[in-house]
């Protein structure tokens, strides 16, 4: 590293261009001298020029030397090494950072609950928790291709983690689907971690995950989809209601829609759109 960044002919050229001797010319002794010198430069407020401090400029300088030397070795660089490129890169970075232009741009998108394809059912699941390892609840709702309510369920839990409840919501939802023969099924959740767990082995709650996989196979491997939480309103209400129950681990299956879900069910059936701020380059 010492030779590449400071002592070879190419690196020496740029150190001379910026009117700075390399640190080994100043003090070549000491096993840890390079580490000490780098730390001092990176933590200091010493000016490099009227625009930059050494702490801003040094990372770009060392990276430029490294890339330039690699280019020479592999026959890519034919222009002389020059200090202007790392200086310009450092100034550009500071300008962008100062003006917050590095923050992702947010756009407003509109999302809604989507009915399943003809002859399919859709199960939406969600959880609610009063703090991780606090009182929680799970909820789920089945609807048909027209958005008609079929049935829903919820349950209160005590001292449960969010991801444990997500797995439990899926497990109970698929069990109900098998019992009620709702087998042409699409399952939606706003928890991407749950979908990742189903693809993993040797993971947290492995026994429950294995049970879910077994039941999903019995249910003819329904499609599992990640959705935005704005499109999961009914399941969210059911989970929040479960969180407020006085009893725990007592699964409730509703034969009629609970009153507190009426408006959300109606909005979904009408295709009501909900605004959401989302990165223009990443809508996950």
QUIFEN-V656333 format. One record per residue. PSI is psi as a letter, one per 20 degrees, with the letter a starting at -180 (999 if undefined). BURIAL is 1 if it has 24 or more other C-alpha atoms within 12 Angstrom, else 0. Layout:
psi = {PSI	PSI}
burial = {BURIAL	BURIAL}
This chain:
psi = {g	g	g	g	i	h	i	r	h	g	h	h	g	h	h	h	h	j	l	p	q	q	h	h	h	g	n	i	q	p	h	j	g	g	g	g	g	g	g	g	g	h	i	r	k	p	p	g	a	i	h	q	q	h	h	h	h	g	h	h	g	h	h	g	g	g	g	g	h	h	h	g	h	j	k	h	p	i	q	q	p	q	i	h	g	h	g	h	g	g	g	g	g	h	g	g	g	h	j	k	i	i	q	p	p	p	q	p	r	p	q	r	p	p	q	r	r	q	j	q	q	p	p	p	q	r	r	q	p	m	q	p	k	a	p	r	q	q	q	q	p	p	r	a	h	j	j	p	p	g	r	r	q	r	q	q	q	p	l	q	q	g	h	g	h	g	g	h	g	g	g	h	g	h	g	g	g	g	g	j	l	m	i	n	q	p	p	q	q	j	o	h	h	g	h	h	h	i	i	q	q	l	r	p	l	h	g	h	g	h	g	g	g	g	h	h	g	h	k	k	m	q	p	p	q	p	r	q	h	h	j	k	g	g	h	g	g	g	g	h	g	h	h	i	q	i	q	q	k	n	p	p	p	p	h	q	p	q	h	i	i	g	g	g	g	g	g	g	h	i	k	p	q	p	q	p	p	q	p	i	j	o	k	999}
burial = {0	1	0	0	1	1	0	0	0	1	1	1	1	1	1	0	0	0	0	0	0	1	1	1	0	0	0	0	0	0	0	0	0	1	0	0	1	0	0	0	0	0	0	0	0	0	0	0	0	0	0	1	0	1	1	1	1	1	0	1	1	1	0	1	1	1	0	1	1	0	0	0	0	0	0	0	0	0	0	0	1	1	1	0	0	1	1	0	0	1	1	0	0	0	0	0	0	0	0	0	0	0	0	0	0	0	0	0	0	0	0	1	1	1	1	1	0	0	0	1	1	1	1	1	1	1	1	1	1	0	0	0	0	0	1	1	1	1	1	1	1	1	1	1	1	1	1	1	1	1	1	1	1	1	1	1	1	1	0	1	1	1	1	1	1	1	1	1	1	1	1	1	1	1	1	1	1	0	0	0	0	1	1	1	1	1	1	1	1	1	1	0	0	1	1	0	1	1	0	0	0	0	0	0	0	0	0	1	1	1	0	1	1	0	1	1	0	0	1	0	0	1	1	1	1	1	1	1	1	1	1	1	1	1	1	1	1	1	1	1	1	1	1	1	1	0	0	0	1	0	1	1	1	0	0	0	1	1	0	0	1	0	0	1	1	0	0	1	1	0	0	0	0	0	0	0	0	0	0	0	0	0	0	0}
